[in-house]
Amino acid sequence: MFRSLHIKLTMILLLLITSLMAVVGAFLTTSVSSFYINTFYEQINDVFSQSTFLNSLRRVAPESDAATQIQKMVDANAGALGIDYRTRNYYILDASGAYLTGSDDEGGQSLESTANLLAAENGNVGDESDITADYMDAAIPITDGTADSDVLYIIYFLDSKGTVSDLNSRLFMIIVQALIIGLLISLLLSFLLSKAMVGPIEKLTAGAEKVAAGDFGSKLPVESSDEIGVLTGTFNDMAGVLQETLAAVENERNKLDTLFLHMTDGVVAFDHDGLLIHSNPAATTMLGRELGQGCTYDELFADVYPFSQMLSLQRPNYAEGELQIDGRSLELYLAPFSSDQESGGVLIVVHDVTEQHRNEERRKEFVANVSHELRTPLTNVRSYAETLRDAGDDIPRETADSFLDIIMTETDRMTSIVQDLLTLSRLDAGNAEMNLSRFPFRDAIESVSRANALECKRRCQEFTCIAPDDLPLITGDRSRLEQVMMNIIGNAIKYTPDGGHIGVTAGTTEEKVWMEVSDDGIGIPEKDRERIFDRFYRVDKARSRQYGGTGLGLSIAKEIVDRHHGTIRIVPKHTPGTTIRLTLPIHQDPAD
């Protein structure tokens, strides 16, 4: 496959040969035509310039058989006139141009009035040549030789240029043959020449491609001492220096890439024009948008700190700021990375403090909830204890016993809160061991259902439990899973009015089992469903306190279910009430 440079060199040589042959051919063709025309008029002029021949013609012109005698005299000089009776003929005409006799009777009957013939009719010699015409002609007027005599006869010579055409055709064929041979020879020579010139360049190109691909070890052989040889040597030296330089740059780049890619903080850098030059994945995630070419400082941080003021800061000074993006709280540390404003820029470190703020809010909320949950029973205990102490023996025994019952109830409530908190603490710390075993999922559901059936009956609630007999054995901590089921069913009973309906259904799908608890109770508003499993979260605190509970049951249930790699969620429904679905894998990995 020829390289483009091969083709260019070959085409240039071929075009050069073709152009040269075309010019030579055109020159030869024109020269031959001009030579033949000039020869035609020179022959006629040479013959008629002889006074003896011209006087002879004038002497016989007045005679009656002048046309015949003139014909004989012209025939006698046919060789000198170049008359071949094929392409060149002569015609003897009267003064009006009518044909009398000549070498071509047929052609003489159809002669056209040319400029030269008209000139002869007017008494002038018509020997003007026209190279563009397809014929050559000359008209010689014949008089009796006296002054002011009229034209008696006209000798008209006409050449059809057939000889010229044949000669040009043969010449054209010779030129074409020479062109073909020349093209073949030039094609071969141009290929050899281009190969000799392009070969070293191709080797340099191949070496450059290897260098571009990262192969700096290959050295090109220096085969000559000319300019290409010097270029090859210089290329080898350049490749060596480039290899060392790129190795150093690559080492530094790897360090920076590793640092940028694995930093948990976002890093964004802008040049002195405020255009983005660097960013890491953490910054893209935190800022919530793609950071590509064309991104500017003003688009992202203009509201935090003006760019011009950032460039004017002197190192090691820096600026701090905060930014809220899509619910994220971001701390920004902004600093110039060069004292030269023309080549410097601004480097920004983005630290996501969203989780810290959330944890702080959760800690405050948790402390407030615990304090609130413990304050109420403690207040009741203290109030009733002070009443008993201040009343002494004056308080009736029945009243004192009711006060003591309240104190014990509140104490049990505090104990339940503390126990739930300890359970959550163990689950958070990973210290709550799971006693895994294989047990029938259906038996656990029926056990919890029987435990709650009496409470439903007491509240006149309709309780149904549909658990297929073919539910498989599952792996898990049965006591803790039953605690989860007990919490779900207990909440359904608690928040369903007397006379309501509570249904428990179960089934299996591929590698999982599920249980749903549905009721037609007070339900959970849509806006509260996402937080229903948060600790101490209550939909309606006043109403929840009416029904009792600490607000930790569902939180503990979710932690237990998560430890079993299952899910617990609220199933959307259009009818009143709530449906909670518990899904558990059939098999557990003991290592997890």
C-alpha positions as CSV (number, residue, x, y, z in Angstrom):
1,M,0.0,0.0,0.0
2,F,1.6,3.3,-1.1
3,R,2.0,6.0,1.4
4,S,0.6,9.4,0.5
5,L,4.0,10.8,-0.1
6,H,4.8,8.1,-2.6
7,I,1.7,9.0,-4.5
8,K,2.5,12.7,-4.4
9,L,6.0,12.2,-5.7
10,T,4.9,9.8,-8.4
11,M,2.0,12.0,-9.5
12,I,4.3,15.1,-9.7
13,L,6.8,13.3,-12.0
14,L,4.0,11.8,-14.1
15,L,2.4,15.2,-14.4
16,L,5.7,16.8,-15.3
17,I,6.3,14.2,-18.1
18,T,2.7,14.6,-19.4
19,S,2.9,18.4,-19.3
20,L,6.3,18.3,-21.1
21,M,5.0,15.9,-23.8
22,A,1.9,18.0,-24.3
23,V,3.9,21.2,-24.7
24,V,6.3,19.5,-27.1
25,G,3.4,17.9,-29.1
26,A,1.6,21.2,-29.4
27,F,4.8,23.0,-30.5
28,L,5.6,20.3,-33.1
29,T,2.0,20.3,-34.4
30,T,1.9,24.1,-34.8
31,S,5.4,24.1,-36.3
32,V,4.6,21.5,-38.9
33,S,1.4,23.4,-39.9
34,S,3.3,26.7,-40.1
35,F,6.1,25.1,-42.1
36,Y,3.7,23.5,-44.6
37,I,1.8,26.7,-45.1
38,N,4.9,28.8,-45.5
39,T,6.3,26.2,-48.0
40,F,3.0,26.4,-50.0
41,Y,3.3,30.2,-50.4
42,E,7.0,30.1,-50.9
43,Q,6.7,27.6,-53.8
44,I,4.0,29.7,-55.5
45,N,5.9,32.9,-55.0
46,D,9.2,31.4,-56.3
47,V,7.5,30.2,-59.5
48,F,5.6,33.3,-60.2
49,S,8.4,35.6,-59.3
50,Q,10.3,34.4,-62.4
51,S,9.8,37.0,-65.1
52,T,10.2,34.5,-67.9
53,F,7.3,32.3,-66.6
54,L,5.0,35.3,-65.8
55,N,5.7,37.0,-69.2
56,S,4.9,33.7,-71.0
57,L,1.6,33.6,-69.3
58,R,0.8,37.2,-70.2
59,R,1.8,36.7,-73.8
60,V,-0.6,33.8,-74.3
61,A,-3.4,35.4,-72.3
62,P,-5.0,37.3,-75.2
63,E,-5.0,34.3,-77.5
64,S,-8.2,32.2,-78.0
65,D,-6.8,29.0,-76.5
66,A,-5.1,30.8,-73.7
67,A,-6.7,28.6,-71.0
68,T,-5.2,25.4,-72.6
69,Q,-1.8,27.0,-73.0
70,I,-1.8,28.3,-69.4
71,Q,-2.7,24.8,-68.2
72,K,0.2,23.3,-70.1
73,M,2.6,25.8,-68.7
74,V,1.3,25.2,-65.1
75,D,1.6,21.4,-65.6
76,A,5.2,21.9,-66.7
77,N,5.9,23.6,-63.3
78,A,3.8,21.3,-61.2
79,G,6.8,19.9,-59.4
80,A,8.0,23.3,-58.4
81,L,4.5,24.4,-57.3
82,G,4.1,21.2,-55.2
83,I,0.9,20.1,-57.1
84,D,0.3,16.5,-56.3
85,Y,-3.2,16.4,-57.9
86,R,-4.5,14.8,-54.7
87,T,-4.5,17.3,-51.9
88,R,-3.1,20.3,-53.9
89,N,-4.7,21.3,-57.3
90,Y,-4.8,24.3,-59.5
91,Y,-7.8,25.8,-61.3
92,I,-7.8,28.2,-64.3
93,L,-10.7,30.7,-64.0
94,D,-11.9,33.5,-66.1
95,A,-12.0,37.1,-64.9
96,S,-15.4,36.5,-63.1
97,G,-14.1,33.4,-61.3
98,A,-15.8,30.8,-63.5
99,Y,-13.9,27.6,-63.9
100,L,-12.4,26.9,-67.3
101,T,-9.9,24.1,-66.8
102,G,-7.5,22.7,-64.3
103,S,-6.2,19.6,-62.5
104,D,-9.5,18.9,-60.7
105,D,-12.5,19.3,-62.9
106,E,-14.9,18.1,-60.2
107,G,-13.6,20.4,-57.5
108,G,-13.4,23.3,-60.0
109,Q,-17.2,23.3,-60.4
110,S,-17.8,23.9,-56.7
111,L,-15.1,26.5,-55.7
112,E,-16.0,28.9,-53.0
113,S,-15.3,32.6,-53.1
114,T,-12.4,33.1,-50.7
115,A,-10.6,36.3,-49.7
116,N,-7.6,35.5,-51.9
117,L,-9.9,34.7,-54.9
118,L,-11.8,37.9,-54.5
119,A,-8.5,39.8,-54.3
120,A,-7.4,38.2,-57.6
121,E,-10.7,39.2,-59.3
122,N,-9.8,42.8,-58.3
123,G,-6.4,42.5,-59.9
124,N,-4.4,41.8,-56.8
125,V,-2.4,38.7,-56.0
126,G,-4.3,36.7,-53.3
127,D,-1.6,35.1,-51.1
128,E,-2.8,35.8,-47.6
129,S,-2.5,32.7,-45.3
130,D,-5.0,31.7,-42.6
131,I,-3.7,29.2,-40.1
132,T,-7.1,28.6,-38.7
133,A,-8.6,27.6,-42.0
134,D,-8.8,24.0,-43.1
135,Y,-7.3,24.8,-46.5
136,M,-4.5,26.9,-48.1
137,D,-5.1,28.9,-51.3
138,A,-3.5,31.4,-53.6
139,A,-4.9,33.3,-56.6
140,I,-2.7,34.9,-59.3
141,P,-4.4,37.3,-61.7
142,I,-3.2,37.1,-65.4
143,T,-3.3,40.2,-67.6
144,D,-1.8,40.9,-71.0
145,G,0.9,42.9,-69.4
146,T,-0.1,46.3,-70.6
147,A,-0.8,49.2,-68.2
148,D,-4.4,49.5,-66.9
149,S,-5.3,46.1,-68.5
150,D,-8.1,44.1,-67.0
151,V,-7.8,40.6,-65.5
152,L,-8.1,38.0,-68.2
153,Y,-7.5,34.8,-66.3
154,I,-7.0,33.7,-62.7
155,I,-4.8,30.8,-61.7
156,Y,-6.2,29.5,-58.4
157,F,-4.2,27.1,-56.2
158,L,-6.0,25.2,-53.5
159,D,-4.5,22.8,-50.9
160,S,-6.9,20.8,-48.6
161,K,-4.2,20.4,-45.9
162,G,-4.6,16.6,-46.1
163,T,-0.9,16.2,-46.0
164,V,-0.6,18.4,-43.0
165,S,-3.4,16.4,-41.3
166,D,-1.8,13.1,-42.1
167,L,1.5,14.3,-40.9
168,N,0.0,15.7,-37.7
169,S,-1.8,12.4,-37.1
170,R,1.4,10.4,-37.4
171,L,3.2,12.9,-35.3
172,F,0.4,12.7,-32.6
173,M,0.7,8.9,-32.6
174,I,4.5,9.1,-32.2
175,I,4.0,11.6,-29.3
176,V,1.4,9.3,-27.6
177,Q,3.7,6.3,-27.9
178,A,6.6,8.3,-26.6
179,L,4.4,9.6,-23.8
180,I,3.3,6.1,-22.8
181,I,6.9,4.9,-22.8
182,G,8.0,8.0,-20.9
183,L,5.3,7.5,-18.4
184,L,6.2,3.9,-17.7
185,I,9.9,4.8,-17.4
186,S,9.0,7.8,-15.1
187,L,6.6,5.7,-13.1
188,L,9.4,3.2,-12.4
189,L,12.0,5.9,-11.7
190,S,9.6,8.0,-9.6
191,F,8.8,4.9,-7.5
192,L,12.5,4.2,-7.0
193,L,13.2,7.8,-6.2
194,S,10.3,8.2,-3.8
195,K,11.2,5.0,-2.1
196,A,14.7,6.2,-1.6
197,M,13.5,9.5,-0.2
198,V,10.5,8.3,1.7
199,G,12.0,5.2,3.2
200,P,13.9,7.0,6.0
201,I,11.0,9.2,6.6
202,E,8.8,6.2,7.1
203,K,11.2,4.8,9.6
204,L,11.2,8.1,11.4
205,T,7.3,8.0,11.3
206,A,7.3,4.5,12.7
207,G,9.7,5.5,15.5
208,A,7.5,8.6,16.3
209,E,4.4,6.3,16.5
210,K,6.3,4.1,19.0
211,V,7.3,7.1,21.0
212,A,3.7,8.3,20.9
213,A,2.5,4.9,22.1
214,G,5.0,5.0,25.0
215,D,7.8,2.9,23.6
216,F,11.0,4.9,24.2
217,G,13.4,2.0,24.2
218,S,13.6,1.5,20.4
219,K,16.5,3.3,18.7
220,L,16.4,4.0,15.0
221,P,19.5,3.0,13.0
222,V,21.4,5.9,11.5
223,E,22.1,4.7,7.9
224,S,23.5,7.9,6.4
225,S,25.4,11.0,7.3
226,D,23.1,13.4,5.4
227,E,20.4,15.6,6.7
228,I,18.1,12.6,7.3
229,G,20.8,10.8,9.2
230,V,21.3,13.8,11.4
231,L,17.6,14.0,11.9
232,T,17.5,10.3,12.9
233,G,20.2,10.8,15.5
234,T,18.5,13.9,16.9
235,F,15.3,11.9,17.1
236,N,17.0,9.2,19.1
237,D,18.4,11.7,21.6
238,M,15.0,13.4,21.9
239,A,13.3,10.1,22.6
240,G,15.8,9.3,25.4
241,V,15.4,12.7,27.1
242,L,11.6,12.5,26.7
243,Q,11.6,9.1,28.3
244,E,13.4,10.4,31.4
245,T,11.3,13.5,31.6
246,L,8.0,11.6,31.2
247,A,9.1,9.0,33.8
248,A,9.6,11.8,36.3
249,V,6.4,13.5,35.4
250,E,4.5,10.2,35.6
251,N,5.8,9.5,39.0
252,E,4.7,12.8,40.3
253,R,1.3,12.6,38.5
254,N,0.7,9.2,40.0
255,K,1.3,10.6,43.5
256,L,-1.1,13.5,42.8
257,D,-3.7,11.2,41.1
258,T,-3.7,8.8,44.1
259,L,-4.0,11.7,46.5
260,F,-6.9,13.3,44.5
261,L,-8.8,10.1,43.8
262,H,-8.7,8.7,47.3
263,M,-9.3,11.9,49.2
264,T,-12.6,12.0,51.1
265,D,-12.5,15.8,50.8
266,G,-13.1,17.4,47.5
267,V,-10.4,19.4,45.8
268,V,-11.1,22.0,43.1
269,A,-8.4,24.2,41.4
270,F,-9.0,27.2,39.1
271,D,-6.4,29.1,37.0
272,H,-5.9,32.9,37.1
273,D,-8.8,33.4,34.8
274,G,-11.2,31.5,37.1
275,L,-11.4,28.5,34.7
276,L,-11.4,24.9,36.2
277,I,-8.2,23.0,35.8
278,H,-8.5,20.2,38.3
279,S,-11.1,18.4,40.3
280,N,-11.5,15.0,42.0
281,P,-14.5,12.7,42.2
282,A,-15.2,13.7,45.8
283,A,-15.7,17.3,44.7
284,T,-18.1,16.2,41.9
285,T,-20.1,14.2,44.4
286,M,-20.2,16.9,47.0
287,L,-21.1,19.8,44.6
288,G,-23.7,17.7,42.9
289,R,-22.7,18.5,39.3
290,E,-20.3,17.6,36.6
291,L,-17.1,19.6,36.8
292,G,-15.9,19.8,33.2
293,Q,-14.1,22.2,30.9
294,G,-15.7,25.6,30.8
295,C,-16.7,25.4,34.5
296,T,-15.8,28.7,36.3
297,Y,-15.1,29.8,39.8
298,D,-18.0,32.3,39.7
299,E,-20.5,29.6,38.9
300,L,-19.7,27.7,42.0
301,F,-18.2,29.9,44.7
302,A,-18.8,33.5,43.8
303,D,-21.3,33.9,46.7
304,V,-18.8,32.5,49.1
305,Y,-15.7,34.7,48.3
306,P,-15.0,37.0,45.3
307,F,-12.4,35.5,43.0
308,S,-10.4,38.8,42.7
309,Q,-10.0,39.0,46.4
310,M,-8.9,35.4,46.6
311,L,-6.1,36.1,44.1
312,S,-5.0,39.1,46.1
313,L,-4.5,37.1,49.3
314,Q,-0.9,36.6,50.3
315,R,0.3,33.1,51.3
316,P,-0.2,31.5,53.7
317,N,-3.4,33.3,54.3
318,Y,-6.7,31.5,53.4
319,A,-10.4,32.0,53.6
320,E,-13.2,29.9,55.0
321,G,-16.8,29.6,53.9
322,E,-19.9,27.4,54.0
323,L,-22.1,26.2,51.2
324,Q,-25.5,24.5,51.2
325,I,-26.1,22.3,48.1
326,D,-28.9,19.8,47.8
327,G,-29.2,19.3,51.5
328,R,-25.5,19.0,52.0
329,S,-23.5,21.2,54.4
330,L,-20.1,21.9,52.9
331,E,-17.1,23.6,54.6
332,L,-14.8,25.4,52.2
333,Y,-11.1,26.3,52.6
334,L,-10.0,28.6,49.9
335,A,-6.3,29.6,49.2
336,P,-4.2,31.0,46.4
337,F,-1.6,28.5,45.2
338,S,0.8,31.1,43.7
339,S,1.8,34.6,44.5
340,D,2.0,35.5,40.8
341,Q,-1.5,36.4,39.7
342,E,-0.6,35.8,36.0
343,S,0.4,32.1,36.5
344,G,-1.4,31.4,39.8
345,G,-4.9,30.5,40.7
346,V,-7.1,29.3,43.6
347,L,-7.2,25.9,45.3
348,I,-10.4,25.0,47.2
349,V,-10.8,22.1,49.6
350,V,-14.4,21.0,50.1
351,H,-15.2,19.1,53.3
352,D,-18.6,17.5,53.7
353,V,-19.9,18.1,57.2
354,T,-23.5,17.1,56.5
355,E,-23.2,13.9,58.5
356,Q,-21.5,15.7,61.4
357,H,-24.3,18.2,61.5
358,R,-26.8,15.4,61.3
359,N,-25.1,13.4,64.1
360,E,-24.9,16.5,66.2
361,E,-28.6,17.1,65.6
362,R,-29.4,13.5,66.3
363,R,-27.3,13.6,69.5
364,K,-29.1,16.7,70.6
365,E,-32.5,15.2,69.7
366,F,-31.5,11.9,71.3
367,V,-30.5,13.6,74.6
368,A,-33.6,15.7,74.5
369,N,-35.8,12.7,73.9
370,V,-34.1,10.6,76.6
371,S,-34.3,13.5,79.0
372,H,-38.0,14.0,78.1
373,E,-38.9,10.3,78.3
374,L,-37.1,9.9,81.7
375,R,-38.2,13.3,83.1
376,T,-41.9,12.4,83.0
377,P,-41.7,9.1,85.0
378,L,-39.1,10.6,87.4
379,T,-41.4,13.6,88.0
380,N,-44.3,11.3,88.7
381,V,-42.2,9.1,91.0
382,R,-40.9,12.1,92.9
383,S,-44.4,13.7,93.1
384,Y,-46.1,10.7,94.5
385,A,-43.1,9.8,96.8
386,E,-43.2,13.4,98.3
387,T,-46.9,13.1,98.7
388,L,-46.6,9.8,100.6
389,R,-43.8,11.3,102.8
390,D,-45.6,14.6,103.5
391,A,-48.9,12.9,104.3
392,G,-47.4,10.4,106.7
393,D,-50.1,8.3,108.5
394,D,-52.9,10.7,107.4
395,I,-53.2,9.2,103.9
396,P,-55.6,6.3,103.5
397,R,-54.1,2.9,102.9
398,E,-56.0,2.5,99.6
399,T,-54.7,5.8,98.3
400,A,-51.2,5.0,99.4
401,D,-51.3,1.7,97.6
402,S,-52.5,3.4,94.4
403,F,-49.7,5.9,94.7
404,L,-47.2,3.0,95.1
405,D,-48.7,1.2,92.0
406,I,-48.1,4.4,90.0
407,I,-44.5,4.6,91.3
408,M,-43.9,1.0,90.3
409,T,-45.5,1.5,86.9
410,E,-43.3,4.6,86.2
411,T,-40.3,2.7,87.5
412,D,-41.1,-0.2,85.1
413,R,-41.4,2.4,82.3
414,M,-38.0,3.8,83.0
415,T,-36.6,0.3,83.2
416,S,-38.1,-0.4,79.8
417,I,-36.6,2.8,78.4
418,V,-33.1,2.0,79.8
419,Q,-33.4,-1.6,78.6
420,D,-34.3,-0.5,75.1
421,L,-31.4,2.0,75.1
422,L,-29.0,-0.7,76.2
423,T,-30.2,-2.9,73.4
424,L,-29.7,-0.2,70.8
425,S,-26.3,0.6,72.3
426,R,-25.3,-3.1,72.0
427,L,-26.6,-3.3,68.4
428,D,-24.8,0.0,67.4
429,A,-21.5,-1.2,69.0
430,G,-21.9,-4.7,67.4
431,N,-21.8,-6.4,70.8
432,A,-25.3,-7.9,70.5
433,E,-24.6,-11.5,69.6
434,M,-27.1,-13.3,67.4
435,N,-27.8,-16.9,68.3
436,L,-28.4,-18.3,64.8
437,S,-30.3,-21.5,64.3
438,R,-32.6,-23.2,61.8
439,F,-36.3,-22.8,62.8
440,P,-39.7,-23.0,61.1
441,F,-40.7,-19.5,60.1
442,R,-44.4,-20.5,60.4
443,D,-44.0,-21.7,64.0
444,A,-42.5,-18.3,65.0
445,I,-45.4,-16.4,63.4
446,E,-48.0,-18.7,65.1
447,S,-46.3,-18.3,68.5
448,V,-46.4,-14.5,68.3
449,S,-49.9,-14.6,67.0
450,R,-51.1,-16.7,69.9
451,A,-49.4,-14.4,72.4
452,N,-51.4,-11.4,71.0
453,A,-54.7,-13.1,70.3
454,L,-55.9,-12.7,73.9
455,E,-55.2,-8.9,73.8
456,C,-57.2,-8.7,70.5
457,K,-60.0,-10.6,72.1
458,R,-60.0,-8.3,75.1
459,R,-60.4,-5.3,72.8
460,C,-63.0,-7.0,70.6
461,Q,-60.6,-6.9,67.6
462,E,-60.9,-9.4,64.8
463,F,-57.5,-11.1,64.4
464,T,-56.6,-13.4,61.5
465,C,-53.4,-15.3,60.8
466,I,-52.8,-17.0,57.4
467,A,-49.4,-18.7,57.2
468,P,-49.0,-21.5,54.6
469,D,-47.8,-24.9,55.8
470,D,-45.0,-25.0,53.3
471,L,-43.1,-22.0,54.7
472,P,-39.5,-23.1,54.8
473,L,-37.0,-23.2,57.7
474,I,-34.9,-20.1,58.0
475,T,-31.7,-19.2,59.7
476,G,-31.7,-16.5,62.3
477,D,-32.0,-15.6,65.9
478,R,-35.5,-16.8,66.7
479,S,-36.0,-14.9,70.0
480,R,-35.0,-11.5,68.4
481,L,-37.1,-12.1,65.3
482,E,-40.1,-12.9,67.5
483,Q,-39.3,-9.7,69.3
484,V,-39.6,-7.9,66.0
485,M,-42.9,-9.7,65.1
486,M,-44.2,-9.0,68.6
487,N,-43.5,-5.3,68.2
488,I,-45.2,-5.0,64.8
489,I,-48.3,-6.9,65.9
490,G,-48.3,-5.1,69.2
491,N,-48.3,-1.7,67.5
492,A,-51.1,-2.8,65.2
493,I,-53.2,-3.8,68.2
494,K,-52.3,-0.7,70.1
495,Y,-53.2,1.8,67.4
496,T,-56.3,0.0,66.1
497,P,-59.6,1.0,67.7
498,D,-61.7,-1.5,69.6
499,G,-63.6,-3.7,67.1
500,G,-61.0,-3.2,64.3
501,H,-59.4,-5.8,62.1
502,I,-55.8,-7.1,62.2
503,G,-54.5,-9.5,59.7
504,V,-51.2,-11.4,59.5
505,T,-50.2,-13.1,56.2
506,A,-47.0,-14.8,55.2
507,G,-45.4,-16.4,52.2
508,T,-42.1,-17.1,50.3
509,T,-40.5,-15.7,47.2
510,E,-37.4,-17.5,45.8
511,E,-34.7,-17.2,48.5
512,K,-36.8,-15.1,50.9
513,V,-39.7,-15.3,53.3
514,W,-42.1,-12.5,54.2
515,M,-44.7,-11.5,56.7
516,E,-47.2,-8.7,56.5
517,V,-49.2,-7.2,59.4
518,S,-52.2,-5.1,58.2
519,D,-54.7,-3.2,60.3
520,D,-57.4,-0.6,59.8
521,G,-56.3,1.7,62.6
522,I,-55.3,5.3,62.7
523,G,-52.6,4.9,60.1
524,I,-49.4,6.8,59.5
525,P,-49.3,10.0,57.4
526,E,-47.3,10.0,54.2
527,K,-44.9,12.7,55.5
528,D,-44.0,10.6,58.6
529,R,-43.3,7.3,56.9
530,E,-39.7,7.9,56.1
531,R,-38.9,8.6,59.8
532,I,-41.1,6.1,61.5
533,F,-38.0,3.9,62.2
534,D,-36.0,6.8,63.8
535,R,-35.3,6.6,67.5
536,F,-37.9,8.3,69.7
537,Y,-39.7,9.5,66.6
538,R,-43.5,9.7,67.1
539,V,-46.1,10.7,64.6
540,D,-48.2,12.5,67.3
541,K,-46.4,12.7,70.6
542,A,-49.6,13.5,72.5
543,R,-51.5,10.6,71.0
544,S,-48.5,8.3,71.3
545,R,-48.2,9.1,75.0
546,Q,-51.9,8.2,75.3
547,Y,-51.1,4.7,73.9
548,G,-47.8,4.4,75.8
549,G,-44.5,3.2,74.5
550,T,-41.0,4.7,74.3
551,G,-40.6,5.3,70.5
552,L,-37.7,2.8,70.4
553,G,-39.5,-0.4,69.4
554,L,-39.4,0.1,65.6
555,S,-35.9,1.3,65.8
556,I,-34.8,-1.8,67.6
557,A,-36.8,-3.9,65.2
558,K,-35.1,-2.3,62.2
559,E,-31.6,-2.9,63.7
560,I,-32.4,-6.6,64.3
561,V,-33.8,-7.0,60.8
562,D,-30.8,-5.3,59.3
563,R,-28.5,-7.7,61.1
564,H,-30.4,-10.5,59.5
565,H,-29.9,-8.9,56.0
566,G,-33.6,-8.4,55.7
567,T,-35.9,-5.4,55.3
568,I,-38.8,-3.9,57.2
569,R,-40.9,-1.2,55.5
570,I,-44.4,0.3,55.3
571,V,-46.4,-0.9,52.3
572,P,-48.4,1.8,50.6
573,K,-52.2,1.2,50.7
574,H,-55.3,3.1,49.7
575,T,-57.5,1.9,52.6
576,P,-57.3,3.2,56.2
577,G,-54.7,1.7,58.5
578,T,-51.1,0.5,58.1
579,T,-49.4,-2.5,56.5
580,I,-45.9,-3.3,57.5
581,R,-43.9,-5.9,55.6
582,L,-41.0,-7.9,57.0
583,T,-38.8,-9.7,54.6
584,L,-36.0,-12.1,55.6
585,P,-33.5,-14.3,53.7
586,I,-34.0,-18.0,54.1
587,H,-30.2,-18.6,54.5
588,Q,-27.7,-16.6,56.5
589,D,-23.9,-16.6,56.1
590,P,-22.5,-17.4,59.6
591,A,-19.4,-15.2,58.8
592,D,-21.7,-12.2,58.5
